[in-house]
Amino acid sequence: MLRLYRSQKDTKRTSVLLLGGPGIGKTTAVEEAARELASEAGREFVDYDDRMADRILGDPEKYFVFHNLPLVGVEPVDLTGHPRPDDGRVKYLPLAWAEVMSRCPGMLFLDDFLDTQRPDVMSAAYRITLERRIGYVRLHPDVQVVAASNTPEYSVLSQMMPPPLANRLAIVQVDPPTVREWAEWMDRTYKDGWDRRVLAYLMRFEDHLFRPPKETETLQEFGSPRSWTALALALANRVNGSEVFEAFVGPELAVKFKAFLETEVDLEELLSRPEGWGRLSVDAKYIVSLMLANLLPKKGGVEKALPLLEKMEQEEREWLVNTVLLMPASARGKVLSSLAGRGEKVLSALEQVIRDSAML
């Protein structure tokens, strides 16, 4: 999307349609792209609402505008403007956001693009994507129109497009992020303000990051990057319990997540007798990796954990990888410095892990 925007600087911009499952980050990706483009242009990023219109229009050269406009629930006049009599004729009174988008560069995001069941709304939305007009107001040449939608396999509301429309859009199939991509985004966005037990679980069961229901209609939550994010934030705020897990990720995953968290490991015993590492279950090894990720950045943590780290390096280096991934990104450099001159094999292995992962 960023490459397309940059490549069409002096030509008519092709509208983009993002298709993918619910909760995988389509909206977030569009907003983050808009923020990056605003920074490149040296403009102030604005997440538009109507209260800002006068301020933006007072100095349109200052801003890059992101406007998120879900199509479900809008009326046709919300996309065309309102007809008003004017000296014996009728003119369309332009909408405030349309005037803003005609005078400022930015990103117009039409969410739920294929989910509206109203042909009149779809007709108005098609005109925006194809002709770059909001009623009779032309978009600024540097406004990128991006639409997004779930596909019919995920939503009973989603519908197919007529071929002439599909042929005029740049259609991008959006896959869910990997667990590592999700974790890196969580670190960038929330720093240390999320519960990394969720990450440990998702590293153990990677296919649970996105587990949509088999039917296109449901009354239960399910696993998605969006719902796991919400759970990780809730746990960080000490909101806990089986009913909380179920509220965010549904009953099936809630039971599995609870069982994972209840895996019992005596870390002190393991630190004093590292040979016990090989006898642990897979779940227990993920819990230990998480415990070590919390221990290593603390004062004396490296010295305390070094015999166990050396045992892990000898037997299964992948657990060093997991320990690094479970560690807050801000702490990784400190841990490497603490290892210098102590556990050379472990240090070498961890440095390679971090280099391969491009994490520092």
N, C-alpha and C positions, 0 to 999 in steps of 0.2 A: 504494500500500500504506500509506504514511504517512497519507494523507488518510482512507482507510477506517478505520484504527485510531483516529484522532482523532475521527472522526464517530460512532463506535459506543461512546463512553465509557460511556453509561448504558443500553445495550441489549445483547442477546445478540449476540456477535460472529460474523460470517460467516467461515468459513474460506476461505482464498485458495489457488488452484492456479495456479502459474506454469508455463507451457509454452513450450519453446523448444529451440534446438539445444544441443549439448554445448559446454562451455567458453566460453559467452558472458557469464558473470557472474551467473547467477541466485543462487547461494549467496552470493557477495560482496554482491550488492544487498540480500539479506535481512539479513545480518549488519550491514551499514552502517546499514540502517533501524533495527535493534534498538539499535545504539549511539546513534543520534540520539534515539530515544524515551527511552532511559535518561537521556540528558543533559537532555532536556526535563522529565523527572520528578524530576530531582535525585537519582537513584539511581546506585549503582555498577554498571556493566555487568559481567556475569560470563558467560564462555564455559564452560558447565557441563561438569564431569566429576564422577564419584561421590566423589572425594576431597574435594570442596568441600561436600558435602551437609550435614554437621553444622555447618559454619561458617555456611552460608546459613540453615539452619533455626534457628540460634541467634539470628539477628537478621533475620527476613525482610523487615522494613520498609526495610532498607538497600539491597536489591539489585533489579536488573532482570536476569532470567536469559535467556540465549540457549542453547537446546539443539538441536544438530544431530543428528538421528537418521535416518541412511540406512536405508531399509526392506529393501534387498537384504541378505540374510544374517541377519536377525533371526528369532526364533521368536515364535509368538503370545504366549507368556508374557512376552516382553520388552515387550509392549504392554498386557498386562492385569494382570500381577502373578501371584504364585505361590500356588496353592491349598494350604492347610495345615489339618489337623484342629484344632478348637478346641471342647473340651467337648461332644463328640458331634456337632458340626457342622463344616462346611468353610467357612473364610473365605479370602479372597484377601489374601495379604500384599502390601501396596503396595510398589512399586518406589521406590527413593530419589528418582529424578528425578521420579516422579509426585507424591510428597509435596512436593517443592520447587516444582513447577509449580502445585500446588494452593494454595500459601501465598504465592507471589511473582508479581508481574506479569512478563511477559516475552514471548518469542517461541519457539514450538515449531516447529521446521523439520523436516518429513518429506520428506527427499530421496529421489529415485528412486521416487516415489509410484506410477507406473504400470509400473515395471520388474520388480517382484517377481512371480514365477510361482506363488506359493502362495495359493490362495483363503482359507485360514485367516488368513494374515497380512493380506491385503487386507481381510477382514471386520473384523479388529480395528482396522486403520487407518481404515476408513470410520467406525467408531464414534467414533473420536477427532475426526475432522473434522466429523461431523454432530451428535453428542451432547455433544462436549466432555468426554468421560469417558475416563480411562485405567483400564480395568477398572471398579472401583466408586468411583474417586476422581474428583471433579469438578475441572476446571481452575479456577484463579483467574479471576475475571471479566475481568481485564485481561491475560490471556494471549491472544495472537493465534496461531492455528494457520495455518501456511503450508506448503503442500506444493509440490513442484516435480518436474518430470519432463521428459525428452526426449520427443519425439513419435515415432510409428511411422516417419516418413520418415527419422529419424536413427538409430534403434536398433531392432534386431530384437526386443529384449526388451519394448519399450513396447507397451502394449495400450490398447484403447479402454475407455471407462467406460460403465456402464449409465446410461441417461438420468436415472433418479431421483437418482443421485448427482451427475451434472453439473448438474442443476437446483438443487442445494442449495449449490453452491460459487460463489465469485466467481472466474471463470476469466480469467486475464490472459495474452495472448500476448506473449512477451518477444522483442524484436528484438535482434540484435547491436548493440553500440555503434558509432558512427561512429569513424573514426580520430581525429578531434579529441577526442571524448569519452573514448576510451581514453587518449590522451596526457594529458589533464587529470587523469584518475584516476591515471595513473602518477606524475605530478608530485606530486599530493597524498599518495600512498601511499609512494613511494620517494624523493621529492626528487631529488637528483642521483645516486642510486645505480643508475641504469639506463643502458643504451647507446642513445643517440638515433639511431644509425645504423638501428636497427630502425624508428624513426618515419619517417626519411627514406624508407626503402624503402616503407613502408605509405602514405605520402603519394603516392608515385609510382604504387603499385598498390593502390588503396584496396580493391578487391574481394578482395584476398588476406588481409585481416584475418580473414575467416571463409570458409574453403574446405573444407566438409565433404566426405568421400568420397561418391561417387555411390552406392555400395552401403551397406547398413545393417550390414555386417560388414567388418572390415578388420584387418590386422596392421601398418599403417603409421600414423605420426602425420600430422597435417594442420594447416592453419593455423586458429587460433582465437585470440580475445583471450587465453585462458589460455596457449596454447603460445607465442605471441609474447611475452607477459610473461615466461615462464620463460626464453626465449632472450635477451631484453634484459637480464635479471638475470645470466644466465650470462656473457654477453659483458662485462658490467661487471666481472665477477670474473676476466677474462682467460681464460675457457674458450672456445677458438676452434677453427676448422677445419671442413671440409666434413662430417665425420661428426657433429659437434656440431649443425650446422644441420639435417642430416637427422633426427637423433634428436628434435629439437623440432618441426619443421614438415613433415617428410616429404621424400622425394627430389625431387619436382617443384619445390616452392617453394625447397628448399635450393639447387638449381642456379641458379635465378633470383636468389636473394638473394646468392649468392657472386659471380655475374657483376656484379651491381649494385655490390657493395663494391669490386670490382676496376676500376671505372671510373677511369681516370687523368685527373687534372686538376692542372695546375701553377698553384696559387693565387698564388704570388709573381709569376709572369708575367702573370696576369690582373689582379692589383692594379696592376701597373705599366702595363698596356695594357688598360684596361677595354673598349675597342672589340672585343676578342675575345669578349665575352659573347655576342653574337648568333650566333656560329659554333658554340657548344657544343651538344651533343646534349641531349635532355631529361634523361637519366640524369645527365649531367655537371652540369646546372644544379641538380639536387637535391643532388648532392655539394657543389657550391659553396655552396649555401644552408646546408648543414650546417657547412661549414668556417667560413663567416661567423658563424654562430650561436655557434661556439666562440671565434672571434677577437674579436668585438665587445665582450664583457664584460672583456677583458684590457686592461691599461694600454696606451694608445696605439692600441688596436684600432680605435676609431671613426675617428681621423685617417687611419689606414692604409687603411681600407676605404671611406672616404667617396666617392672618385671612382667606384668600382665600384657602390656603392649608388645613386648619382645616375644612373648608366647604366641600372641595373635599373629605377629609378623611371620613367625616360623611356620605356623600351621595353615592359616587362611588369611592372606593379605587383604581380601575383600572386606574384612571386618574393620581394618584400618580406614578403608575408603568410607565405610558407613559411619565410623566415628567422626571423620572429618566433615561429612555432609550434615551430621546432626549437631555439629558445633556451630554456634553463632559465627557468622562471617567475620565479625569484628574481632573475634578472639583468636583466629587461626594464626596470625602472625606472631602473637605473643607466645603461643604454645610452641611454635617452631623455634623461637629464640630460646625458650626454656630447655628445649631438647638439645640444643647445640652443645657438643662436648660430652653429652651423657650417653644417649642411646643412638649411636651412629647409624645402625641398621634401620631402626625405627624412624629416625630423622630423615634418612635418605628415602625411605618408602613414603613417608608423609609428604615430603617435598615433591616427589614424583606424582603422587595422587593429586596434590593441589595444582601442580603445573598442568597435568593432563586435564583437569576439570576447569582450568582457567578461573580459579576462585580467588586468586590474589592479584 
